[in-house]
Amino acid sequence: MIVTMKNAEIARIFAEIADMLDFLGDSPFRVRAYRAAARYLMDMEEPVERVAEGGVKALDALPYIGHDLALKILEYLETGKVRKHEELKEKVPPGVLEVMRVPGIGPRTAKRLYDELGVDSLPKLRRVLESGEVLKLSGFGEKKRLRLLHNLELVEAAGRRRPLGEVLWSARELVARLERLPQVEQAAIAGSARRYKETVGDIDLLAASRRGRAVSDAFVRFPEVDEVLLAGASRATVFLRTGLQVDLKIIAPEAWGSGLQYFTGSKDHSIKLRTLALDRGLKVNEYGVWKGAERVAGETEEVVYAALGLPWIPPPLREDRGEIEAARDGKLPELVRLEQIKGDLQVHSTWSDGKMTLEELAAAAASRGYEYLAITDHSPAVRVAGGVPPEKVPERIAAIRAINEKNGGRPYLLAGAEVDILPDGGLDYPDEILAQLEVVLVSVHAHFNLSREEQTRRLLRAIENPYVHVLAHPTARHLGRRGPIEADWDRVFERARELGKAVEIDGYYARLDLPDVLARRAGELGLAVSLSTDAHATDHLRFMELAVGTAQRAWLGPDRVLNTRGLKALRDWLTGVRG
């Protein structure tokens, strides 16, 4: 049976066959034939699987394809493989294709590097470039060595995952630049970034246009672009100067909705949608929803989902975690929205390690329309953060109250603290200090390697302190640097619920803690969830969007989120926690 495949996937196979044939010294005519077919398939707007419904004859009639390649297209659509591709992979060292992915290294250069220096992987390529050994080869000068080293670093950087908040705003700038192109009707971020996944490997962008080649040509000339891997009428792939890989897909305006849904993913969500479509006698792909040869939907995501008997599903939910079943049964949750947030419940001032004065924080909160801001400077255990010693806390509280007096409490600055949880679960401030604070967050900043049971007891003792309101960034993870602590989270969450305490989603881009799965569990158990940015600079306040995105991935509605409450309701809650 022929299954739906992207033109780009078959194009990739043909391009790899061409590279491997070239590496092995095969006929240049054969190599060119595969390359031409790959370029044509990449640029072809019509799904190749639709053409394939007409069999070999229909494929044979396509430019640059011919009978032999038509058979290979059918073979791939039917089996997921091309025998010729598999045979060549047995002859070409596995790492060589990765080496050829480095801009500036084509098949013939890769062959020389392999034959003369034994380069069959990216680490070996780095070794010969850094050592200068590559200069032994004729035609390799110092300028070329440095350029290839730079390009290798781009490829390696593109291979690692980055926190979403590290790249999201740069991606938005690219979208804004695309939208200003006269050929572009719509543009958007797609992929895991649109789903607010905590880390991304690359960025997927989508543009709607009837002049794909002009859009691609303009995109690869954007000032942020360092190297171009691919530029065609329907797709372009580039490395930015930061090393981030960006894939731009260009689609016809009438297929905008189906393209946006398809390229947003997730893969598991899309597979389930395709199964649902088949049950209804339909087929869904990036070009639309099809009944036979007729496109019945595609212009918007809403009509794509409606064609499958579903309401529109928000992107953060699209992970095949029950969202399709909930949509089918009319039980999709109402998700918290950024505009519902009334204030930020963890920020740091110059009283500890923040870069903003109290006055600057108040002004920044006012500019965002916040009703309140919790000033939660560190306790002294975090020495590198310049935590506030106990004897200085009353002075800091007085300074916060003076700002409130000056600005009439608009926005209202809550006098709070982020207090370290000591290894035994005790707190870094005595109760007489905690009692003076309006909001108390407790968190782990050290002793991450305690056992699961020890960490559980530690957290339980901390939240059982009557003056504590919120367990902040509970798992203490730091994306890319430190994994989460181990604890019995159900026990911690259930005890927090019994005590009426809240847990936090820290939106700082390197934390996003609680993670979405644990935050969903907390919500299911009935906990209040506090959203914050953990801001240490004015610009960090934008990370509230990441906290909200994580809350959406956790299926949390506004009723579960503490800071959707107005100031009076929040202060009543804070007072009520202490009984």
N, C-alpha and C positions, 0 to 999 in steps of 0.2 A: 504494500500500500504506500502511496506517495504521501509523505508528511510535510507539513508546512516548514519551510526553511527560509532564512534570510538570504537574499542574493549575496550579501557580503560574506557569508560563511563559505559558500562555494567559491567565490572569488578568492578568498584567503587560501583555500586548498590549491587552486590553480596557480596562484602566485608562489606558494611554497614549492610546488612541483617545478615551476620555472627556475626558482633559485637553486633547487637541488640538482636539476639537470645541468644548469650552468656551472655549478660547483664541480660536477663530475665531468665536465668538458663535452657534453652532448651537443648535438647539432644546434647551431644558433637559430636556425629556422624554427625548430621545434620549440626552443625556449621562447622565441618571440611570439609564437602562436598561443602559448599558454598565458603569457603576459597580456597580450591583446584581449584574450577572452576574459581574463581577470578584470581588466580595466572596464570592459564593456559591461560585465555583470554588475560591477560596483556602481556604475552610472545608470543602469537600467531601472526605470521607475516601476515597470510592471513586475509583479512577483514572478520569479522564474518558475515556481511550482504551478502557477496558473498556465503558463505557456506549456509546461510539461504535460498538462492534461491532454494536449494534442499529440503526445508521443514524440518519437524520434524525429519525425518529419517536421513538426512545428519547431522544435529546438534547432534542428539542422538549418532552418530558414533564417535564424538569427544571425546578424553580422558577427564575424570572428569566431563562430562556434564550430560549425562543420559536424560531420557525422561522428567522428571519433569522440569529440568532446561532448556532443549531445548524449552519447551513451554513458559517458562518465557522469554527467549531470543526473541522468536517470538513476544510475547506480548509487550515487550519493543520496538522492532523495529517498530511495527505497531502503538503503541499508545503513546510512549514516557514515559511510566510508567510500573511498575510492581506492581500489586495489593498487593502482599505480603509485599513489601517494604512500601507501603502507610499504610497498616494496622499496621505494626510494629511501624511506626512513631507516630501513635496515642497512643501507649502504652509506648514508651520510651520518657522521658522528652526531649524537643528539644535541650537543650544545652549539653546533655550528649555526643552526638557524637563529639562535639567540644572538650569536656574534653578528650575524648579518642584519639583525634588527638595529644595530648601532648605525646611525646616520654616517655616511662616508665609507662604510664597509659593504661593498657589494660582493656577489658570489666569487668573483675572481680574486679580489683582495683577501677574502676569507680563505680561499684555497691556498694562497701563498702563505698566509699566517699559519695555517694548519700544517702544510707540507714542510715549511722551513723552521717554524718555531713551536709546533705542536699545540697551537691555540685551538682548543675545542670547547671552550666555556668562557663565560664573562670573567670569572676570577683569573683565569690564565691570561686573558686579554689585558686585564688591569696590570698584571705582573709584568708583561713585556713592555707595556706602555710606560709604567712608572720607572722601571729599571733602565729604560733606554735601549733595551735589547732589540726593539723593533727597528732602530736606526740602522741595523745591519742590512736590512732589506733595501734593495735599490728603489729609489723613488720615495723613500720615507725620510723626510727631513724633520727638524725640530718643530717647525710650525705645524706640520701635519700631525705629529705625535701629540702636541698639546691640544689640537682641535679634536682629535679622536678621544683623548682622555676626557675632555669636556663633554663630548657627546655620550661617552660611556656613563659618565656621572648622571646625565639626564635620564638615560635608560634605567639606571639603578634606582634613581629617585622615584621614577614613575612606577617602579615595582613595589614600593612600600605603601602601606595604608597610612592615611593621615587623619587626624581628628577633623570632623566636619567643619568646625568653627575656624580651622586654619585656612580653609579654601573657599568657604561659601560666599563670602563677600567679593572675592576676586571673580568667582564665577558669575556673580550678579553684574559685575562691571562688564564682563564679556557679553552677557545677554543684552544689557543696555546699549552696547556698541552695535550689536547685531540689529537691534530694533531700529536704530537710526539709519540703517542701510535702506535705500529706496526700493531694493528688490525684495525685502523681507516683509511679509505680512504679519507674522507673529514669531516670537522666539521665547524659549523657556528653558530652565534647568530641568533635566530629567534624571533618571537613574536613582541611585541610593541617596544622593544629596536631596532630591525632592521628597524622599521618604523620611528625611531627617535621621538617617542611620548614623550612628556615632562616629564611624570612620569610613573613609572612601578610598578606593584605589586610584580612581581617576574621576574626571567630571564628564558627564554626558550632557550635551546641549542639543536642542531641537529647534529648527527654523522651518517656517512654512514659506515657500517661494515657488514661483514658476520659472525662475532663472537661477537654477542651482549652481551652475558653473560660475556665474558672476558672484554669487554669495560666497562660494568656496574660495575663489580667488581673493576676494576682499578679506575674508576671515584669516587666511594664512599670512596676510600682511599687517595684522593688528600688531601694535608695538610690543605687546606682552609676549609674542611668539618668538621662540628661540630657534626651533628646528621644525621642519615640516616632514612628516612621515608619509602623508597621503593627501592628495587634493583632487577630488573628482566632482562630478556634477551632482552627486547625491550624498557625498560624505567627505569630511576632511579630518585628519588626525594630526595633532601638533604637540610639541613639548613647549610649555611656557618657560620663561627664564628661571622660574622657581623649581623647574624639574617636573612639574605636574603635567600629566598627559591629559589632553582634552580631546574628546571625540565629538564632532559636530555632525548630526544627521540632518539632511535637508529633504523635506517631504512636500508633496502637493498640498495646497490649502484645504482641499476637500477631504484629505486624509489626516488633518491635524489632530483630531481627537483620538483616532485609533493609533496614530504614531506616538502621541504623548503617552497614552496608556501603555503601549507596548514597550517603549523605551524607559518608562518609569519603573516597570517591574512590580514586585520582585519576580524572579524566575518561577518560584513555586506558585505565587499568586496567578501568574499568567498561564501556567500549565493547567491549573484548575479551571480558569476561565475558558480555555480552549476545549477542555473536556465538557464543560457545561454547554458550550456552543455546539459541539458535535451531537449532544443529546437533543438539541433543538433543530438539528438538520442544518446547522450553520457552520461557517469557518471564520475564525478571527485571526488577523495578522496585523502588521503595522500599517497596511494599506486600507483596512476597513473590516467590516463584518459582511460576510458574503453568503448569499444563498445561490449556490451554483456560480454562474458568471456575473450575477447581479450584486452590486454593492448596496446593502440595505442600511448601512450606518457607517459613520467615519468622521464627520465634520467636527463633532465635539465628544469629549469623554462621556458626557451625560447620555448622549444618544447611543454610544457604544454599549454602555452598561444596560441601558433601557432595552436594547435589542436582545440582550441576554436575560431579560426579565428581572433586572436588579436596579436598585437606586445607585447613584454615584457613590463610590467608596473613597473616602479621603486617603491620599497617598500614604500618610504615616501608618495606616492600618494594613497596607497591602503586603503582608508577609506570610499568608496562608496560616494564620493563627486563629481561624474561626470567623474571619470577617466576611467571607462569602456566604457562609451559612447564616450568620447574623443578618446580612443584607437580604438574603432570600426570605427570612422569617420576619422581616420588618423590625429587627432588634439591634440595629447599629447604634452605638452609643452617641450621645451628644458630647462632642469633644470640647475641652477648654480651648479658648482662643486668646491670642495675644492681647487683643483689645479689652479683654475682660480683667486683665491684671491691674490691680489697684496700687501695687507697690512692690518693692524688692525687699526680701527679708534676710539678706546677708550682704553687707558691703563693708569695706574697710577704709578708714581715714588715716590721716597723717599721725594720729595718735598711736598707731602701730605701723604696719608696713604698707598702708595705702598711700597713693600719690595725691589724693584729693583732701583739701581742708573740709571742715564741716560746712562752711559757706558754699564751697564749690559743689559739694554733694547735694545740698538743698537746691541749688540752682539747677543742677542736672536733673534731679527728680522732678522739679517743677516743669522743666522743658518737655518732659515725657508725660506730663499730665498725671503724675502719681499723687495719691493722697498721702502716702507715707513712705518712709525709708528706714530700715532697721540698721543702725550703726553698730556693727558687731566686731569691734577690734579684738585682737587676740589677747588671751591670757599669757602670762610670762613664760610658760613652759616652752613655747615655740620661740627659742632665743633668736633665731635668724629673722623672725618676724617682728622683733622689738616689741613683744607683748607688754601690755599695760600692767605694772605691778599693782597689787591690791591697794596700797596706800594712795595711788594716783586715780583710782576708779571714781571716787566722789568728785574729784576735780573735773574729770572727763564728763561725767553726768551733768554737772553744773554748766559746762560749756555747751553741751547739746541742748539743755533747757533754755539757755540764753539765746540760741539760734531760733528756737521755737517761739520764744517771746518776741524776738525781733521780726520774724516773718508771719506772725499770727498763726503759727501752726499749719501753714499751707506751703509746702507739704509738711507733715508732722514727722520729726526725726525721733524714732524710738531709741531710747538709750539701752543698748543691748551689748552682748559680748559673745564671742566664739571661744568657749572654754574647753581646754584640753581634757580628754579622758585619760587619766593615769593608768598604768598597767593593771592595777587592782580594781579599776572601776571608780575610784575616787576622782574628785574634780580638782582642777587647778586653782580655783578660788574657794575660800571658805563660804559657808552658808550666809554669813552676815553680809558679805559682799554681793552674793547672788540675789539676796532679797531686795537689794536696792535697784536692781536692773529690771527694765520692763520686759525684755525678751532675752532668754538664755538659750543659746545653741551649744550643743556639746559635740565634740568630734575627736577622731583619732588622727594624730600626726606622727606617731612613733610606735615602736614595738609592734610592727606589722606581722611578725612571724610567730606570734603566740598560737597555740593550738586552737582548733575550732571550739572546743569546750571552754577554753580560757577566754577567748574573744567573746563568746556568747555571754559568759558570766560578767565580763567587763562591761559590755554594753548594757546588759540588764541592770546592773548596779547603777550605772550612770543615769539611765532614764528614770530610775526609781527615786532619784533625788527630787524632792517636792518642788524645787525652784526651776527645774528644767522644762523647757517647752518643746524643743525640736532636736532630733538626732540629725546632725548635719553631715553631708556627703558620707553616708553610712559605711560604704565598703572601702573608703580611703584610697580607691584606685587612682592612678594617674596614667592616662592613655599613652601608650608607647614607652612608659618608663617603669610603671609599677602595677602589678596586678591587684585584684581585690583581696581584702582580708577574708578569712574563712570564718563563718558564724552560722548558727542555726537561725536563719532569718525568720522562719515562721514563729519560733519562740519569741524572738525580739519584737516582731510586728504585733503578735497577739498581746504581749505585755504592754506595748505602747498603746494599743487600742484600749486595754483595760484601764490604763492610767489617763487616757484622753490626750496623750502626747501626739506630736506630728513627726513625720520623717521628711527629709528634704530631697528634692531633685536640684542639685547644684549645677547650674547651666554653664559654668566656666568651661571653655571648650576642651580643656584637657582632662576634665573630670566627668561631666554628664553622669552624675552619681546622686541618686540611685540610677542604675541602668534600667532600661525599659522593662525587661522581664520582671525584675524585682519590684519595680514601681507598680506594675500591673498587679502583682500579688498583694502588695500593700493596699492598693485600692480595693481589691476583692475582699480583703479582710476588714474593710471599713475604716482605714486610717485616714486622717487628714494629711495632705501632702503640701509641704511648703516649697514654693519655687523661688530660686534666687540666682544671682549671677556671680556671687563671691567676688564682686568687683573690687579691684585695687587701683583702677584708673577710670576716668570718665567714659572712655571708649568701651570699657568692659560691660557697661550697662546694657549694651545691645545683645549680650548673651542670654537675656531673658527669652529671646526667640528660641534659642536652643533648648532651654529648660521647658518651654511650652511644647516644642516639637517632641521632646522625649516624653512628656506627659501625654501627648496625643498617641504616640506609639504604645504607651501603657494603657490606652483606652480610658483615660481619666477625663471626667466631665468637670464642669466648673464647681459642682457641689462638693467635690473631693478636694479642691485646691484652696488652701487656706487664704492665699492673697488675692482671691476674687472677692473677698469680703471688704466692705467699706471700713473706714478707720474705727468707727464706734463698735461694729461687730467684731473686728479683730481684737480691739482692746478688751471687750467683754470676754472673748475666748481666752486671751492671755491671763486675765484675772481668774477665770473659771478653772483653768488648769491647776492653779495653786490652791483651789478650793476655798 
